[in-house]
Amino acid sequence: MSIDLLITGLAILLLLLLSGFFSGSETALTAASRAKMHQQAQDGDARAKRVNRLRENKERLIGAILLGNNLVNILASALATSFLLGLVGEAAVPIATIVMTLLVLIFSEVLPKTYAIYNAERMALAVAPVLRWVVVVLAPVTQAINAIVGLVLRILGAGSAKVSVTDYVDELRGAIELHRTAGDAEDQEEVDHERRMLKSILDLGDVEVSEIMVHRRNVVAIDADLPASEIVRAVMESRYTRMPLWRDDPDNVIAVLHAKDVLRAVQDGRGDLDQLVISDITIDPWFIPDTTSLLDQLQAFRQRREHFALVVDEYGSLQGVVTLEDILEEIVGDISDEHDLPVPGVRRQPDGSYVVDGTVTIRDLNRRFEWRLPDEEASTIAGLVLHEAQRIPDVGQVFTFHGFTFEILQRHRNRIARLKIEPPSRPESGEGD
């Protein structure tokens, strides 16, 4: 074999390696986690910063990689044809086509891309310094190519699409759902809890306070015209620290009384409750619309440094109360302290069904058992049944909506007090009551 053929063979081998480099680099930079690269860059990793800068202009990056890849592939094929012409003559063209297709496919495409898929972050960090110079050197050509491509796309009416915030949120939701199988079986409960917390944070802007508030029927309030001693006694007997005061009508809330302020006033008065002036220690009520999102209300709580608000509808009628703890519980789950009383709202039955109080919210059920019952038209499970049934059901009636079976167990006048729910047959989440 002459020296020229040897040099040609070595050149083909080098070009195949370069082709594999470009192919693997494209896959690595595309598959590398944006979140990991961002975090490493924040931690001071210079290579991660290069990766992020390269991906800021994807068109220029992909154009440079594809240009380099096609250059070395075409040149390798031409050299292979020339190499084989000196060995087999006119049969060189079909032989070179077959041989180069196999070599490029195996060693320059499948092999490097497969490696890049399983080692995306590591490879992206390794190739970023080299690709940085490749992009700079090929910039004039890639810019011209991108300009031509952009012109053709505009002619065809297929311009580039803008990436919105919603797209990033959807990406986060998808990543959180992948978190479902991230842990071992023994850690699955903790993993599920973390996933529900992350999903709840993303949902804060979509949930209104009317969906999590304490309904006015369950609000504990005090008549402001009662003697001071009775008001103090009512505050002390309550498990709540903030109590609405009403006058003439329970829906006419005129003030809010804090238990700490009551204790200070009692101490200052040396226990003489008859001399206590309740109006001097109350604060003005804070009314908010029932359509306020949890995200806006959380920010409002922080800005006003308050933890308690009264919810009204569009007509100004009292609907309920919402607290900072209610919003935090929407994120982290139920928060119980030594003064909280157990609320028997959901009881699991041996047959896999659930006996549920009608006042239990749909959001709580969906979060607790990972159901997908709609909550657009009603906030409680009783409200959902009324909406779907389009009538007030009788005790014993059974309905099937959204794959669930609902049996009415108890009714108070026109209100569904208790019902039995049979979810669709599926593997249990393993979550207890």
Contacts in CASP RR format, 6 or more apart in sequence:
PFRMAT RR
TARGET T0000
AUTHOR 0000-0000-0000
METHOD contacts of the structure
MODEL  1
MSIDLLITGLAILLLLLLSGFFSGSETALTAASRAKMHQQAQDGDARAKR
VNRLRENKERLIGAILLGNNLVNILASALATSFLLGLVGEAAVPIATIVM
TLLVLIFSEVLPKTYAIYNAERMALAVAPVLRWVVVVLAPVTQAINAIVG
LVLRILGAGSAKVSVTDYVDELRGAIELHRTAGDAEDQEEVDHERRMLKS
ILDLGDVEVSEIMVHRRNVVAIDADLPASEIVRAVMESRYTRMPLWRDDP
DNVIAVLHAKDVLRAVQDGRGDLDQLVISDITIDPWFIPDTTSLLDQLQA
FRQRREHFALVVDEYGSLQGVVTLEDILEEIVGDISDEHDLPVPGVRRQP
DGSYVVDGTVTIRDLNRRFEWRLPDEEASTIAGLVLHEAQRIPDVGQVFT
FHGFTFEILQRHRNRIARLKIEPPSRPESGEGD
5 83 0 8 1.000
5 86 0 8 1.000
5 87 0 8 1.000
8 79 0 8 1.000
8 82 0 8 1.000
8 83 0 8 1.000
9 79 0 8 1.000
9 83 0 8 1.000
11 79 0 8 1.000
12 76 0 8 1.000
12 79 0 8 1.000
12 80 0 8 1.000
12 83 0 8 1.000
15 72 0 8 1.000
15 73 0 8 1.000
15 75 0 8 1.000
15 76 0 8 1.000
15 79 0 8 1.000
16 72 0 8 1.000
16 76 0 8 1.000
16 103 0 8 1.000
16 104 0 8 1.000
16 107 0 8 1.000
16 108 0 8 1.000
18 68 0 8 1.000
18 72 0 8 1.000
19 69 0 8 1.000
19 72 0 8 1.000
19 73 0 8 1.000
19 76 0 8 1.000
19 104 0 8 1.000
19 108 0 8 1.000
19 109 0 8 1.000
20 69 0 8 1.000
20 107 0 8 1.000
20 108 0 8 1.000
20 109 0 8 1.000
20 111 0 8 1.000
20 112 0 8 1.000
21 112 0 8 1.000
21 127 0 8 1.000
21 130 0 8 1.000
22 65 0 8 1.000
22 66 0 8 1.000
22 68 0 8 1.000
22 69 0 8 1.000
22 72 0 8 1.000
23 69 0 8 1.000
23 108 0 8 1.000
23 109 0 8 1.000
23 112 0 8 1.000
23 113 0 8 1.000
23 116 0 8 1.000
24 112 0 8 1.000
24 113 0 8 1.000
24 115 0 8 1.000
24 116 0 8 1.000
24 123 0 8 1.000
24 127 0 8 1.000
25 65 0 8 1.000
25 116 0 8 1.000
25 123 0 8 1.000
25 124 0 8 1.000
25 127 0 8 1.000
25 131 0 8 1.000
26 62 0 8 1.000
26 65 0 8 1.000
26 66 0 8 1.000
26 69 0 8 1.000
26 113 0 8 1.000
27 112 0 8 1.000
27 113 0 8 1.000
27 116 0 8 1.000
27 117 0 8 1.000
27 120 0 8 1.000
28 116 0 8 1.000
28 119 0 8 1.000
28 120 0 8 1.000
28 121 0 8 1.000
28 123 0 8 1.000
28 124 0 8 1.000
28 127 0 8 1.000
29 51 0 8 1.000
29 54 0 8 1.000
29 55 0 8 1.000
29 61 0 8 1.000
29 124 0 8 1.000
29 127 0 8 1.000
29 128 0 8 1.000
29 131 0 8 1.000
31 116 0 8 1.000
31 117 0 8 1.000
31 120 0 8 1.000
32 51 0 8 1.000
32 120 0 8 1.000
32 121 0 8 1.000
32 123 0 8 1.000
32 124 0 8 1.000
33 120 0 8 1.000
33 121 0 8 1.000
34 55 0 8 1.000
35 175 0 8 1.000
36 121 0 8 1.000
37 48 0 8 1.000
37 51 0 8 1.000
37 52 0 8 1.000
37 55 0 8 1.000
37 121 0 8 1.000
37 124 0 8 1.000
38 48 0 8 1.000
38 52 0 8 1.000
40 48 0 8 1.000
41 48 0 8 1.000
41 49 0 8 1.000
41 51 0 8 1.000
41 52 0 8 1.000
45 125 0 8 1.000
47 125 0 8 1.000
47 126 0 8 1.000
47 128 0 8 1.000
47 129 0 8 1.000
48 125 0 8 1.000
50 128 0 8 1.000
50 129 0 8 1.000
50 132 0 8 1.000
51 124 0 8 1.000
51 125 0 8 1.000
51 128 0 8 1.000
53 132 0 8 1.000
54 61 0 8 1.000
54 128 0 8 1.000
54 131 0 8 1.000
54 132 0 8 1.000
54 135 0 8 1.000
55 61 0 8 1.000
59 146 0 8 1.000
60 135 0 8 1.000
60 139 0 8 1.000
60 142 0 8 1.000
60 143 0 8 1.000
60 146 0 8 1.000
61 131 0 8 1.000
61 135 0 8 1.000
63 138 0 8 1.000
63 142 0 8 1.000
63 145 0 8 1.000
63 146 0 8 1.000
64 131 0 8 1.000
64 134 0 8 1.000
64 135 0 8 1.000
64 138 0 8 1.000
64 139 0 8 1.000
64 142 0 8 1.000
65 131 0 8 1.000
65 134 0 8 1.000
67 138 0 8 1.000
67 141 0 8 1.000
67 142 0 8 1.000
67 145 0 8 1.000
68 134 0 8 1.000
68 138 0 8 1.000
73 104 0 8 1.000
73 108 0 8 1.000
76 100 0 8 1.000
76 104 0 8 1.000
77 96 0 8 1.000
77 97 0 8 1.000
77 100 0 8 1.000
80 96 0 8 1.000
80 99 0 8 1.000
80 100 0 8 1.000
81 92 0 8 1.000
81 93 0 8 1.000
81 96 0 8 1.000
82 92 0 8 1.000
83 92 0 8 1.000
83 96 0 8 1.000
84 91 0 8 1.000
84 92 0 8 1.000
84 95 0 8 1.000
84 96 0 8 1.000
84 99 0 8 1.000
85 92 0 8 1.000
86 92 0 8 1.000
88 95 0 8 1.000
115 123 0 8 1.000
116 123 0 8 1.000
135 142 0 8 1.000
150 159 0 8 1.000
150 160 0 8 1.000
153 159 0 8 1.000
153 160 0 8 1.000
169 202 0 8 1.000
172 198 0 8 1.000
172 202 0 8 1.000
173 199 0 8 1.000
173 202 0 8 1.000
176 195 0 8 1.000
176 198 0 8 1.000
176 199 0 8 1.000
176 202 0 8 1.000
177 195 0 8 1.000
179 191 0 8 1.000
179 194 0 8 1.000
179 195 0 8 1.000
179 198 0 8 1.000
180 191 0 8 1.000
180 192 0 8 1.000
180 195 0 8 1.000
182 191 0 8 1.000
183 191 0 8 1.000
189 430 0 8 1.000
189 431 0 8 1.000
192 370 0 8 1.000
192 429 0 8 1.000
192 431 0 8 1.000
196 333 0 8 1.000
196 367 0 8 1.000
197 331 0 8 1.000
197 332 0 8 1.000
197 333 0 8 1.000
200 330 0 8 1.000
200 331 0 8 1.000
200 332 0 8 1.000
200 367 0 8 1.000
201 331 0 8 1.000
204 293 0 8 1.000
204 294 0 8 1.000
204 295 0 8 1.000
204 298 0 8 1.000
204 327 0 8 1.000
204 330 0 8 1.000
204 331 0 8 1.000
205 293 0 8 1.000
205 294 0 8 1.000
205 295 0 8 1.000
205 296 0 8 1.000
206 293 0 8 1.000
207 293 0 8 1.000
207 294 0 8 1.000
207 330 0 8 1.000
207 363 0 8 1.000
208 290 0 8 1.000
208 291 0 8 1.000
208 292 0 8 1.000
208 293 0 8 1.000
208 294 0 8 1.000
209 288 0 8 1.000
209 290 0 8 1.000
209 292 0 8 1.000
209 293 0 8 1.000
209 294 0 8 1.000
209 297 0 8 1.000
209 309 0 8 1.000
209 311 0 8 1.000
209 322 0 8 1.000
210 290 0 8 1.000
210 291 0 8 1.000
210 311 0 8 1.000
210 319 0 8 1.000
210 379 0 8 1.000
211 361 0 8 1.000
211 363 0 8 1.000
211 375 0 8 1.000
211 379 0 8 1.000
212 294 0 8 1.000
212 322 0 8 1.000
212 326 0 8 1.000
212 327 0 8 1.000
212 329 0 8 1.000
212 330 0 8 1.000
212 361 0 8 1.000
212 363 0 8 1.000
213 290 0 8 1.000
213 311 0 8 1.000
213 319 0 8 1.000
213 320 0 8 1.000
213 321 0 8 1.000
213 322 0 8 1.000
213 326 0 8 1.000
214 320 0 8 1.000
214 321 0 8 1.000
214 322 0 8 1.000
214 326 0 8 1.000
215 319 0 8 1.000
215 320 0 8 1.000
215 359 0 8 1.000
216 250 0 8 1.000
216 251 0 8 1.000
216 318 0 8 1.000
216 319 0 8 1.000
216 320 0 8 1.000
216 321 0 8 1.000
218 359 0 8 1.000
219 244 0 8 1.000
219 320 0 8 1.000
219 321 0 8 1.000
220 238 0 8 1.000
220 240 0 8 1.000
220 243 0 8 1.000
221 243 0 8 1.000
221 244 0 8 1.000
221 245 0 8 1.000
221 246 0 8 1.000
221 250 0 8 1.000
221 253 0 8 1.000
222 231 0 8 1.000
222 234 0 8 1.000
222 235 0 8 1.000
222 243 0 8 1.000
222 244 0 8 1.000
222 245 0 8 1.000
222 246 0 8 1.000
222 257 0 8 1.000
223 245 0 8 1.000
223 246 0 8 1.000
223 247 0 8 1.000
224 231 0 8 1.000
224 245 0 8 1.000
224 246 0 8 1.000
224 247 0 8 1.000
224 254 0 8 1.000
224 255 0 8 1.000
224 278 0 8 1.000
225 247 0 8 1.000
226 234 0 8 1.000
227 274 0 8 1.000
228 273 0 8 1.000
228 274 0 8 1.000
228 276 0 8 1.000
228 277 0 8 1.000
228 278 0 8 1.000
229 273 0 8 1.000
229 274 0 8 1.000
229 276 0 8 1.000
231 245 0 8 1.000
231 257 0 8 1.000
231 278 0 8 1.000
232 262 0 8 1.000
232 266 0 8 1.000
232 273 0 8 1.000
232 276 0 8 1.000
234 243 0 8 1.000
235 243 0 8 1.000
235 257 0 8 1.000
235 259 0 8 1.000
235 262 0 8 1.000
236 259 0 8 1.000
236 262 0 8 1.000
238 259 0 8 1.000
239 339 0 8 1.000
239 340 0 8 1.000
239 341 0 8 1.000
240 259 0 8 1.000
241 258 0 8 1.000
241 259 0 8 1.000
241 260 0 8 1.000
242 256 0 8 1.000
242 257 0 8 1.000
242 258 0 8 1.000
242 259 0 8 1.000
242 307 0 8 1.000
242 308 0 8 1.000
242 323 0 8 1.000
243 256 0 8 1.000
243 257 0 8 1.000
243 258 0 8 1.000
243 259 0 8 1.000
244 253 0 8 1.000
244 255 0 8 1.000
244 256 0 8 1.000
244 257 0 8 1.000
244 285 0 8 1.000
244 310 0 8 1.000
244 321 0 8 1.000
245 253 0 8 1.000
245 254 0 8 1.000
245 255 0 8 1.000
245 256 0 8 1.000
245 257 0 8 1.000
245 278 0 8 1.000
245 282 0 8 1.000
246 252 0 8 1.000
246 253 0 8 1.000
246 254 0 8 1.000
247 254 0 8 1.000
251 317 0 8 1.000
251 318 0 8 1.000
253 285 0 8 1.000
253 310 0 8 1.000
253 318 0 8 1.000
254 285 0 8 1.000
255 279 0 8 1.000
255 282 0 8 1.000
255 283 0 8 1.000
255 284 0 8 1.000
255 285 0 8 1.000
256 282 0 8 1.000
256 283 0 8 1.000
256 284 0 8 1.000
256 285 0 8 1.000
256 286 0 8 1.000
256 308 0 8 1.000
257 278 0 8 1.000
257 281 0 8 1.000
257 282 0 8 1.000
257 283 0 8 1.000
258 281 0 8 1.000
258 283 0 8 1.000
261 281 0 8 1.000
261 282 0 8 1.000
262 281 0 8 1.000
264 281 0 8 1.000
265 276 0 8 1.000
265 280 0 8 1.000
265 281 0 8 1.000
266 273 0 8 1.000
266 276 0 8 1.000
269 275 0 8 1.000
269 276 0 8 1.000
285 310 0 8 1.000
286 304 0 8 1.000
286 306 0 8 1.000
286 308 0 8 1.000
286 309 0 8 1.000
286 310 0 8 1.000
287 309 0 8 1.000
287 310 0 8 1.000
287 311 0 8 1.000
287 312 0 8 1.000
287 316 0 8 1.000
288 297 0 8 1.000
288 300 0 8 1.000
288 309 0 8 1.000
288 310 0 8 1.000
288 311 0 8 1.000
288 312 0 8 1.000
288 322 0 8 1.000
289 311 0 8 1.000
289 312 0 8 1.000
289 313 0 8 1.000
289 314 0 8 1.000
290 311 0 8 1.000
290 312 0 8 1.000
290 313 0 8 1.000
290 314 0 8 1.000
290 319 0 8 1.000
292 300 0 8 1.000
292 311 0 8 1.000
294 327 0 8 1.000
294 330 0 8 1.000
297 309 0 8 1.000
297 322 0 8 1.000
297 327 0 8 1.000
298 324 0 8 1.000
298 327 0 8 1.000
300 309 0 8 1.000
301 307 0 8 1.000
301 309 0 8 1.000
301 324 0 8 1.000
301 327 0 8 1.000
307 323 0 8 1.000
307 324 0 8 1.000
307 325 0 8 1.000
308 321 0 8 1.000
308 323 0 8 1.000
308 324 0 8 1.000
309 321 0 8 1.000
309 322 0 8 1.000
309 323 0 8 1.000
310 318 0 8 1.000
310 320 0 8 1.000
310 321 0 8 1.000
311 318 0 8 1.000
311 319 0 8 1.000
311 320 0 8 1.000
311 321 0 8 1.000
311 322 0 8 1.000
312 318 0 8 1.000
312 319 0 8 1.000
313 319 0 8 1.000
325 335 0 8 1.000
328 335 0 8 1.000
329 335 0 8 1.000
330 363 0 8 1.000
333 367 0 8 1.000
344 357 0 8 1.000
345 356 0 8 1.000
345 357 0 8 1.000
345 359 0 8 1.000
345 360 0 8 1.000
346 354 0 8 1.000
346 355 0 8 1.000
346 356 0 8 1.000
346 357 0 8 1.000
346 360 0 8 1.000
346 365 0 8 1.000
346 368 0 8 1.000
346 433 0 8 1.000
347 354 0 8 1.000
347 355 0 8 1.000
347 356 0 8 1.000
347 433 0 8 1.000
348 354 0 8 1.000
348 432 0 8 1.000
348 433 0 8 1.000
349 355 0 8 1.000
349 420 0 8 1.000
352 422 0 8 1.000
352 423 0 8 1.000
352 428 0 8 1.000
353 420 0 8 1.000
353 421 0 8 1.000
353 422 0 8 1.000
353 423 0 8 1.000
354 369 0 8 1.000
354 420 0 8 1.000
354 421 0 8 1.000
354 422 0 8 1.000
354 423 0 8 1.000
355 409 0 8 1.000
355 418 0 8 1.000
355 419 0 8 1.000
355 420 0 8 1.000
355 421 0 8 1.000
356 365 0 8 1.000
356 381 0 8 1.000
356 418 0 8 1.000
356 419 0 8 1.000
356 420 0 8 1.000
356 421 0 8 1.000
357 417 0 8 1.000
357 418 0 8 1.000
358 380 0 8 1.000
358 381 0 8 1.000
358 382 0 8 1.000
358 383 0 8 1.000
358 415 0 8 1.000
358 416 0 8 1.000
358 417 0 8 1.000
358 418 0 8 1.000
358 419 0 8 1.000
359 380 0 8 1.000
359 382 0 8 1.000
360 380 0 8 1.000
360 381 0 8 1.000
361 375 0 8 1.000
361 379 0 8 1.000
361 380 0 8 1.000
361 381 0 8 1.000
362 373 0 8 1.000
362 374 0 8 1.000
362 375 0 8 1.000
362 378 0 8 1.000
362 379 0 8 1.000
362 380 0 8 1.000
362 381 0 8 1.000
362 384 0 8 1.000
363 375 0 8 1.000
363 379 0 8 1.000
365 371 0 8 1.000
365 373 0 8 1.000
365 381 0 8 1.000
366 372 0 8 1.000
366 373 0 8 1.000
366 375 0 8 1.000
368 431 0 8 1.000
369 423 0 8 1.000
369 429 0 8 1.000
369 431 0 8 1.000
370 429 0 8 1.000
371 404 0 8 1.000
371 423 0 8 1.000
372 402 0 8 1.000
373 381 0 8 1.000
373 384 0 8 1.000
373 402 0 8 1.000
373 404 0 8 1.000
374 384 0 8 1.000
374 402 0 8 1.000
375 384 0 8 1.000
377 384 0 8 1.000
377 387 0 8 1.000
378 384 0 8 1.000
378 386 0 8 1.000
378 387 0 8 1.000
381 419 0 8 1.000
381 421 0 8 1.000
382 415 0 8 1.000
382 416 0 8 1.000
382 417 0 8 1.000
382 419 0 8 1.000
383 416 0 8 1.000
384 401 0 8 1.000
385 393 0 8 1.000
385 399 0 8 1.000
385 401 0 8 1.000
385 406 0 8 1.000
385 408 0 8 1.000
385 416 0 8 1.000
385 419 0 8 1.000
386 392 0 8 1.000
386 393 0 8 1.000
386 416 0 8 1.000
388 399 0 8 1.000
388 401 0 8 1.000
389 399 0 8 1.000
392 411 0 8 1.000
392 414 0 8 1.000
393 399 0 8 1.000
393 408 0 8 1.000
393 411 0 8 1.000
393 416 0 8 1.000
394 408 0 8 1.000
394 411 0 8 1.000
395 408 0 8 1.000
395 409 0 8 1.000
395 410 0 8 1.000
395 411 0 8 1.000
396 407 0 8 1.000
396 408 0 8 1.000
396 409 0 8 1.000
397 407 0 8 1.000
397 408 0 8 1.000
398 405 0 8 1.000
398 406 0 8 1.000
398 407 0 8 1.000
398 408 0 8 1.000
399 405 0 8 1.000
399 406 0 8 1.000
399 407 0 8 1.000
400 406 0 8 1.000
403 424 0 8 1.000
404 421 0 8 1.000
404 422 0 8 1.000
404 423 0 8 1.000
404 424 0 8 1.000
405 421 0 8 1.000
405 422 0 8 1.000
406 419 0 8 1.000
406 420 0 8 1.000
406 421 0 8 1.000
407 419 0 8 1.000
407 420 0 8 1.000
407 422 0 8 1.000
408 416 0 8 1.000
408 419 0 8 1.000
409 417 0 8 1.000
409 418 0 8 1.000
409 419 0 8 1.000
409 420 0 8 1.000
410 416 0 8 1.000
410 417 0 8 1.000
410 418 0 8 1.000
410 419 0 8 1.000
411 417 0 8 1.000
END
